[in-house]
Amino acid sequence: MPSRRAQNTHYLVLAGFSLLALVIVILITQPPPMPIYWLIRGAALLGYLTIFMAILSSAYMPQLVRF
């Protein structure tokens, strides 16, 4: 039986990807800016996603470092 913490993590991942999809849809519906802005926005979104995944993975660090 999965723990409650694991179920909550699945909801957090789902919420994160839903928010990311919403941001991407909003950016796509805007008038096209200069190409350099797409590069900057893409790098920023990748950075936010990386930080979000690092936060999620830190929840499992005690299990990984326990000997």
C-alpha positions in Angstrom: 0.0 0.0 0.0 1.6 3.3 -1.0 2.2 5.9 1.6 0.2 9.1 1.8 3.4 11.1 1.1 3.9 9.3 -2.2 0.3 10.0 -3.3 0.8 13.7 -2.5 4.0 13.7 -4.6 2.1 12.4 -7.6 -0.4 15.3 -7.2 2.5 17.8 -7.0 4.0 16.4 -10.2 0.7 16.5 -12.0 0.1 20.1 -10.8 3.6 21.2 -11.9 3.2 19.8 -15.4 -0.3 21.3 -15.6 1.1 24.7 -14.7 3.9 24.3 -17.2 1.4 23.3 -19.9 -0.7 26.4 -19.1 2.3 28.7 -19.3 3.3 27.2 -22.7 -0.2 27.7 -24.0 -0.2 31.3 -22.9 3.1 31.9 -24.6 2.0 30.2 -27.8 -1.1 32.4 -28.1 0.9 35.6 -27.8 2.1 37.4 -31.0 5.5 36.1 -32.1 8.4 38.1 -30.6 11.9 38.2 -31.8 13.6 34.7 -31.8 16.0 35.6 -29.0 13.1 36.1 -26.6 11.9 32.5 -27.3 15.4 31.3 -26.4 15.3 33.3 -23.2 11.8 32.1 -22.2 12.6 28.5 -23.0 15.8 28.7 -20.8 13.8 30.2 -18.0 11.0 27.6 -18.2 13.7 24.8 -18.2 15.2 26.4 -15.2 11.9 26.6 -13.3 11.2 22.9 -14.2 14.7 21.9 -13.0 14.1 23.7 -9.7 10.7 22.1 -9.3 12.1 18.6 -10.0 15.0 19.2 -7.5 12.5 20.1 -4.8 10.6 16.9 -5.5 13.7 14.8 -5.5 14.9 16.3 -2.2 11.8 14.7 -0.6 13.5 11.3 -1.2 17.0 12.2 -0.1 16.7 10.8 3.4 15.8 7.4 2.0 18.8 7.6 -0.4 21.5 8.6 2.1 20.3 6.3 5.0 22.8 3.4 5.4 
